Amino acid sequence: MPTKPFYLFDSYLEEFEAKVQVAAGNQVVLDQTAFHPLTGGVACGIGYLAKGDLKCKVVKVERNKETKEITHMPEAAVADLGQGDFVRVC
């Protein structure tokens, strides 16, 4: 299922909750995001994913042209996140 792109509807949204669809190494796909992916010379959105004591910085965001999934890439692998987890995105 494609990631719901909040950035198309509310470019000022700074914090929200999202469900992890995929978490593998340093790639995380959420069910919804406000981070704009890197496209056509436009810089991607950056911020943090947080769950409990875990807080990791997202340094790159990309959109898969075929699946429409938006992948968030934290600066380090996130072993504490799994499919179905809820994260605070800020």
N, CA, C and O atoms as a GROMACS GRO file, in nm:
protein
  360
    1MET      N    1   0.085  -0.118   0.000
    1MET     CA    2   0.000   0.000   0.000
    1MET      C    3   0.089   0.124   0.000
    1MET      O    4   0.181   0.133   0.080
    2PRO      N    5   0.062   0.219  -0.088
    2PRO     CA    6   0.145   0.341  -0.095
    2PRO      C    7   0.135   0.424   0.033
    2PRO      O    8   0.033   0.424   0.102
    3THR      N    9   0.243   0.494   0.060
    3THR     CA   10   0.248   0.584   0.175
    3THR      C   11   0.159   0.705   0.150
    3THR      O   12   0.163   0.765   0.042
    4LYS      N   13   0.078   0.742   0.250
    4LYS     CA   14  -0.008   0.861   0.237
    4LYS      C   15   0.081   0.985   0.252
    4LYS      O   16   0.147   1.001   0.355
    5PRO      N   17   0.084   1.073   0.151
    5PRO     CA   18   0.173   1.190   0.153
    5PRO      C   19   0.111   1.314   0.216
    5PRO      O   20   0.051   1.396   0.146
    6PHE      N   21   0.123   1.330   0.348
    6PHE     CA   22   0.070   1.449   0.416
    6PHE      C   23   0.126   1.577   0.357
    6PHE      O   24   0.059   1.680   0.358
    7TYR      N   25   0.250   1.573   0.306
    7TYR     CA   26   0.314   1.696   0.256
    7TYR      C   27   0.237   1.759   0.140
    7TYR      O   28   0.256   1.877   0.111
    8LEU      N   29   0.151   1.683   0.073
    8LEU     CA   30   0.069   1.739  -0.034
    8LEU      C   31  -0.049   1.820   0.019
    8LEU      O   32  -0.103   1.905  -0.052
    9PHE      N   33  -0.090   1.793   0.143
    9PHE     CA   34  -0.209   1.855   0.200
    9PHE      C   35  -0.180   1.957   0.309
    9PHE      O   36  -0.258   2.050   0.329
   10ASP      N   37  -0.067   1.940   0.380
   10ASP     CA   38  -0.034   2.030   0.491
   10ASP      C   39   0.118   2.042   0.500
   10ASP      O   40   0.182   1.962   0.568
   11SER      N   41   0.173   2.140   0.434
   11SER     CA   42   0.319   2.156   0.431
   11SER      C   43   0.376   2.208   0.563
   11SER      O   44   0.498   2.216   0.578
   12TYR      N   45   0.290   2.244   0.657
   12TYR     CA   46   0.335   2.295   0.786
   12TYR      C   47   0.328   2.191   0.898
   12TYR      O   48   0.365   2.221   1.011
   13LEU      N   49   0.281   2.072   0.868
   13LEU     CA   50   0.270   1.965   0.968
   13LEU      C   51   0.409   1.928   1.018
   13LEU      O   52   0.497   1.894   0.940
   14GLU      N   53   0.430   1.936   1.150
   14GLU     CA   54   0.562   1.910   1.208
   14GLU      C   55   0.568   1.783   1.291
   14GLU      O   56   0.677   1.729   1.311
   15GLU      N   57   0.455   1.735   1.340
   15GLU     CA   58   0.458   1.616   1.425
   15GLU      C   59   0.331   1.536   1.404
   15GLU      O   60   0.222   1.591   1.394
   16PHE      N   61   0.347   1.403   1.396
   16PHE     CA   62   0.233   1.313   1.377
   16PHE      C   63   0.275   1.173   1.414
   16PHE      O   64   0.392   1.147   1.440
   17GLU      N   65   0.180   1.082   1.417
   17GLU     CA   66   0.208   0.942   1.446
   17GLU      C   67   0.187   0.861   1.319
   17GLU      O   68   0.095   0.888   1.242
   18ALA      N   69   0.273   0.761   1.298
   18ALA     CA   70   0.263   0.677   1.180
   18ALA      C   71   0.291   0.532   1.218
   18ALA      O   72   0.355   0.504   1.319
   19LYS      N   73   0.243   0.442   1.135
   19LYS     CA   74   0.263   0.298   1.156
   19LYS      C   75   0.372   0.249   1.061
   19LYS      O   76   0.373   0.282   0.943
   20VAL      N   77   0.465   0.171   1.116
   20VAL     CA   78   0.575   0.115   1.036
   20VAL      C   79   0.521   0.003   0.948
   20VAL      O   80   0.461  -0.093   0.997
   21GLN      N   81   0.542   0.016   0.817
   21GLN     CA   82   0.503  -0.088   0.721
   21GLN      C   83   0.620  -0.184   0.699
   21GLN      O   84   0.601  -0.305   0.693
   22VAL      N   85   0.740  -0.128   0.686
   22VAL     CA   86   0.862  -0.206   0.663
   22VAL      C   87   0.974  -0.139   0.739
   22VAL      O   88   0.986  -0.016   0.739
   23ALA      N   89   1.058  -0.218   0.806
   23ALA     CA   90   1.178  -0.168   0.871
   23ALA      C   91   1.290  -0.269   0.845
   23ALA      O   92   1.289  -0.379   0.900
   24ALA      N   93   1.386  -0.229   0.762
   24ALA     CA   94   1.496  -0.318   0.727
   24ALA      C   95   1.625  -0.236   0.723
   24ALA      O   96   1.643  -0.151   0.636
   25GLY      N   97   1.714  -0.263   0.818
   25GLY     CA   98   1.839  -0.189   0.823
   25GLY      C   99   1.814  -0.042   0.845
   25GLY      O  100   1.754  -0.003   0.945
   26ASN      N  101   1.861   0.040   0.751
   26ASN     CA  102   1.839   0.184   0.765
   26ASN      C  103   1.733   0.233   0.666
   26ASN      O  104   1.741   0.345   0.615
   27GLN      N  105   1.633   0.149   0.639
   27GLN     CA  106   1.522   0.188   0.553
   27GLN      C  107   1.390   0.160   0.624
   27GLN      O  108   1.364   0.048   0.667
   28VAL      N  109   1.309   0.264   0.635
   28VAL     CA  110   1.181   0.252   0.705
   28VAL      C  111   1.071   0.308   0.614
   28VAL      O  112   1.081   0.420   0.564
   29VAL      N  113   0.966   0.228   0.594
   29VAL     CA  114   0.850   0.271   0.517
   29VAL      C  115   0.735   0.286   0.617
   29VAL      O  116   0.705   0.194   0.692
   30LEU      N  117   0.672   0.404   0.615
   30LEU     CA  118   0.560   0.433   0.705
   30LEU      C  119   0.430   0.436   0.626
   30LEU      O  120   0.432   0.449   0.504
   31ASP      N  121   0.317   0.423   0.696
   31ASP     CA  122   0.188   0.428   0.627
   31ASP      C  123   0.152   0.569   0.583
   31ASP      O  124   0.068   0.588   0.495
   32GLN      N  125   0.216   0.670   0.645
   32GLN     CA  126   0.190   0.810   0.612
   32GLN      C  127   0.312   0.893   0.650
   32GLN      O  128   0.387   0.857   0.741
   33THR      N  129   0.333   1.003   0.579
   33THR     CA  130   0.450   1.086   0.609
   33THR      C  131   0.426   1.231   0.570
   33THR      O  132   0.346   1.262   0.481
   34ALA      N  133   0.497   1.320   0.638
   34ALA     CA  134   0.498   1.461   0.602
   34ALA      C  135   0.631   1.498   0.538
   34ALA      O  136   0.649   1.610   0.492
   35PHE      N  137   0.726   1.403   0.534
   35PHE     CA  138   0.857   1.427   0.474
   35PHE      C  139   0.847   1.420   0.322
   35PHE      O  140   0.809   1.316   0.266
   36HIS      N  141   0.881   1.528   0.255
   36HIS     CA  142   0.881   1.531   0.109
   36HIS      C  143   1.001   1.449   0.060
   36HIS      O  144   1.112   1.470   0.108
   37PRO      N  145   0.980   1.358  -0.035
   37PRO     CA  146   1.094   1.281  -0.087
   37PRO      C  147   1.181   1.366  -0.180
   37PRO      O  148   1.137   1.467  -0.233
   38LEU      N  149   1.305   1.321  -0.198
   38LEU     CA  150   1.398   1.384  -0.290
   38LEU      C  151   1.348   1.363  -0.432
   38LEU      O  152   1.344   1.250  -0.480
   39THR      N  153   1.309   1.472  -0.500
   39THR     CA  154   1.257   1.460  -0.637
   39THR      C  155   1.291   1.584  -0.717
   39THR      O  156   1.281   1.696  -0.666
   40GLY      N  157   1.329   1.565  -0.841
   40GLY     CA  158   1.346   1.675  -0.935
   40GLY      C  159   1.422   1.796  -0.885
   40GLY      O  160   1.386   1.909  -0.918
   41GLY      N  161   1.525   1.775  -0.806
   41GLY     CA  162   1.603   1.888  -0.756
   41GLY      C  163   1.550   1.948  -0.628
   41GLY      O  164   1.612   2.039  -0.572
   42VAL      N  165   1.435   1.900  -0.579
   42VAL     CA  166   1.380   1.949  -0.452
   42VAL      C  167   1.437   1.864  -0.340
   42VAL      O  168   1.427   1.741  -0.343
   43ALA      N  169   1.497   1.928  -0.241
   43ALA     CA  170   1.555   1.857  -0.128
   43ALA      C  171   1.447   1.782  -0.051
   43ALA      O  172   1.331   1.824  -0.047
   44CYS      N  173   1.487   1.672   0.010
   44CYS     CA  174   1.391   1.593   0.087
   44CYS      C  175   1.372   1.652   0.226
   44CYS      O  176   1.457   1.726   0.276
   45GLY      N  177   1.260   1.617   0.288
   45GLY     CA  178   1.234   1.659   0.424
   45GLY      C  179   1.320   1.577   0.520
   45GLY      O  180   1.351   1.461   0.491
   46ILE      N  181   1.358   1.634   0.632
   46ILE     CA  182   1.434   1.562   0.733
   46ILE      C  183   1.369   1.585   0.868
   46ILE      O  184   1.293   1.680   0.887
   47GLY      N  185   1.399   1.498   0.961
   47GLY     CA  186   1.343   1.509   1.095
   47GLY      C  187   1.381   1.385   1.174
   47GLY      O  188   1.489   1.330   1.156
   48TYR      N  189   1.292   1.342   1.263
   48TYR     CA  190   1.322   1.231   1.353
   48TYR      C  191   1.207   1.131   1.357
   48TYR      O  192   1.090   1.167   1.340
   49LEU      N  193   1.242   1.004   1.380
   49LEU     CA  194   1.146   0.899   1.413
   49LEU      C  195   1.171   0.866   1.559
   49LEU      O  196   1.285   0.846   1.599
   50ALA      N  197   1.065   0.859   1.638
   50ALA     CA  198   1.081   0.832   1.781
   50ALA      C  199   0.983   0.725   1.827
   50ALA      O  200   0.867   0.723   1.787
   51LYS      N  201   1.034   0.636   1.913
   51LYS     CA  202   0.953   0.532   1.975
   51LYS      C  203   1.013   0.505   2.112
   51LYS      O  204   1.124   0.452   2.122
   52GLY      N  205   0.941   0.541   2.216
   52GLY     CA  206   0.995   0.524   2.350
   52GLY      C  207   1.122   0.605   2.366
   52GLY      O  208   1.124   0.725   2.340
   53ASP      N  209   1.232   0.538   2.408
   53ASP     CA  210   1.361   0.604   2.426
   53ASP      C  211   1.439   0.618   2.296
   53ASP      O  212   1.540   0.687   2.291
   54LEU      N  213   1.392   0.553   2.191
   54LEU     CA  214   1.460   0.558   2.061
   54LEU      C  215   1.424   0.687   1.988
   54LEU      O  216   1.306   0.722   1.977
   55LYS      N  217   1.524   0.757   1.939
   55LYS     CA  218   1.503   0.874   1.855
   55LYS      C  219   1.614   0.875   1.751
   55LYS      O  220   1.731   0.891   1.785
   56CYS      N  221   1.577   0.857   1.625
   56CYS     CA  222   1.678   0.852   1.520
   56CYS      C  223   1.649   0.958   1.414
   56CYS      O  224   1.534   0.983   1.378
   57LYS      N  225   1.756   1.019   1.365
   57LYS     CA  226   1.745   1.126   1.266
   57LYS      C  227   1.728   1.067   1.127
   57LYS      O  228   1.805   0.980   1.085
   58VAL      N  229   1.628   1.116   1.054
   58VAL     CA  230   1.606   1.078   0.915
   58VAL      C  231   1.688   1.175   0.830
   58VAL      O  232   1.668   1.296   0.836
   59VAL      N  233   1.780   1.120   0.749
   59VAL     CA  234   1.869   1.204   0.671
   59VAL      C  235   1.837   1.204   0.521
   59VAL      O  236   1.888   1.288   0.447
   60LYS      N  237   1.754   1.110   0.478
   60LYS     CA  238   1.718   1.104   0.336
   60LYS      C  239   1.581   1.039   0.322
   60LYS      O  240   1.546   0.947   0.397
   61VAL      N  241   1.504   1.086   0.226
   61VAL     CA  242   1.371   1.032   0.198
   61VAL      C  243   1.358   1.017   0.047
   61VAL      O  244   1.382   1.112  -0.028
   62GLU      N  245   1.319   0.897   0.003
   62GLU     CA  246   1.304   0.870  -0.140
   62GLU      C  247   1.169   0.807  -0.168
   62GLU      O  248   1.110   0.741  -0.082
   63ARG      N  249   1.119   0.827  -0.292
   63ARG     CA  250   0.991   0.769  -0.333
   63ARG      C  251   1.016   0.669  -0.446
   63ARG      O  252   1.082   0.701  -0.545
   64ASN      N  253   0.964   0.548  -0.428
   64ASN     CA  254   0.975   0.446  -0.531
   64ASN      C  255   0.872   0.476  -0.639
   64ASN      O  256   0.753   0.483  -0.611
   65LYS      N  257   0.918   0.496  -0.762
   65LYS     CA  258   0.828   0.534  -0.871
   65LYS      C  259   0.725   0.427  -0.904
   65LYS      O  260   0.614   0.459  -0.946
   66GLU      N  261   0.760   0.300  -0.884
   66GLU     CA  262   0.668   0.191  -0.918
   66GLU      C  263   0.565   0.165  -0.810
   66GLU      O  264   0.446   0.155  -0.839
   67THR      N  265   0.609   0.153  -0.684
   67THR     CA  266   0.519   0.116  -0.575
   67THR      C  267   0.457   0.237  -0.505
   67THR      O  268   0.359   0.222  -0.432
   68LYS      N  269   0.514   0.356  -0.527
   68LYS     CA  270   0.470   0.480  -0.463
   68LYS      C  271   0.505   0.484  -0.314
   68LYS      O  272   0.465   0.577  -0.244
   69GLU      N  273   0.579   0.384  -0.265
   69GLU     CA  274   0.620   0.384  -0.124
   69GLU      C  275   0.726   0.491  -0.103
   69GLU      O  276   0.810   0.515  -0.190
   70ILE      N  277   0.722   0.555   0.012
   70ILE     CA  278   0.819   0.656   0.048
   70ILE      C  279   0.907   0.596   0.157
   70ILE      O  280   0.859   0.557   0.263
   71THR      N  281   1.036   0.588   0.129
   71THR     CA  282   1.131   0.526   0.221
   71THR      C  283   1.208   0.633   0.297
   71THR      O  284   1.265   0.724   0.238
   72HIS      N  285   1.208   0.619   0.430
   72HIS     CA  286   1.280   0.709   0.519
   72HIS      C  287   1.412   0.640   0.555
   72HIS      O  288   1.411   0.522   0.591
   73MET      N  289   1.522   0.711   0.547
   73MET     CA  290   1.652   0.653   0.575
   73MET      C  291   1.718   0.723   0.693
   73MET      O  292   1.772   0.832   0.680
   74PRO      N  293   1.711   0.658   0.810
   74PRO     CA  294   1.778   0.714   0.928
   74PRO      C  295   1.930   0.708   0.911
   74PRO      O  296   1.980   0.631   0.829
   75GLU      N  297   2.002   0.789   0.989
   75GLU     CA  298   2.147   0.793   0.977
   75GLU      C  299   2.213   0.664   1.024
   75GLU      O  300   2.331   0.642   0.996
   76ALA      N  301   2.141   0.579   1.095
   76ALA     CA  302   2.193   0.449   1.139
   76ALA      C  303   2.080   0.346   1.132
   76ALA      O  304   1.963   0.381   1.134
   77ALA      N  305   2.118   0.219   1.124
   77ALA     CA  306   2.019   0.111   1.120
   77ALA      C  307   1.934   0.115   1.248
   77ALA      O  308   1.984   0.146   1.356
   78VAL      N  309   1.807   0.083   1.234
   78VAL     CA  310   1.713   0.089   1.346
   78VAL      C  311   1.661  -0.051   1.375
   78VAL      O  312   1.560  -0.094   1.318
   79ALA      N  313   1.729  -0.122   1.464
   79ALA     CA  314   1.692  -0.259   1.496
   79ALA      C  315   1.568  -0.266   1.584
   79ALA      O  316   1.501  -0.370   1.590
   80ASP      N  317   1.536  -0.157   1.654
   80ASP     CA  318   1.424  -0.157   1.749
   80ASP      C  319   1.288  -0.132   1.684
   80ASP      O  320   1.187  -0.133   1.753
   81LEU      N  321   1.284  -0.111   1.554
   81LEU     CA  322   1.158  -0.088   1.484
   81LEU      C  323   1.119  -0.212   1.405
   81LEU      O  324   1.203  -0.277   1.343
   82GLY      N  325   0.990  -0.243   1.408
   82GLY     CA  326   0.941  -0.356   1.332
   82GLY      C  327   0.806  -0.324   1.271
   82GLY      O  328   0.742  -0.225   1.305
   83GLN      N  329   0.764  -0.409   1.180
   83GLN     CA  330   0.635  -0.391   1.114
   83GLN      C  331   0.524  -0.385   1.218
   83GLN      O  332   0.517  -0.468   1.308
   84GLY      N  333   0.437  -0.286   1.204
   84GLY     CA  334   0.325  -0.269   1.295
   84GLY      C  335   0.351  -0.175   1.411
   84GLY      O  336   0.258  -0.134   1.479
   85ASP      N  337   0.477  -0.140   1.435
   85ASP     CA  338   0.510  -0.044   1.543
   85ASP      C  339   0.458   0.094   1.505
   85ASP      O  340   0.449   0.130   1.387
   86PHE      N  341   0.423   0.171   1.606
   86PHE     CA  342   0.385   0.310   1.586
   86PHE      C  343   0.501   0.398   1.629
   86PHE      O  344   0.564   0.374   1.732
   87VAL      N  345   0.528   0.501   1.548
   87VAL     CA  346   0.636   0.594   1.580
   87VAL      C  347   0.580   0.736   1.578
   87VAL      O  348   0.483   0.766   1.508
   88ARG      N  349   0.643   0.820   1.658
   88ARG     CA  350   0.614   0.964   1.653
   88ARG      C  351   0.714   1.023   1.556
   88ARG      O  352   0.834   1.000   1.567
   89VAL      N  353   0.665   1.098   1.462
   89VAL     CA  354   0.752   1.159   1.362
   89VAL      C  355   0.755   1.309   1.390
   89VAL      O  356   0.651   1.374   1.399
   90CYS      N  357   0.876   1.360   1.403
   90CYS     CA  358   0.890   1.501   1.438
   90CYS      C  359   1.011   1.562   1.370
   90CYS      O  360   1.039   1.680   1.387
   0.00000   0.00000   0.00000
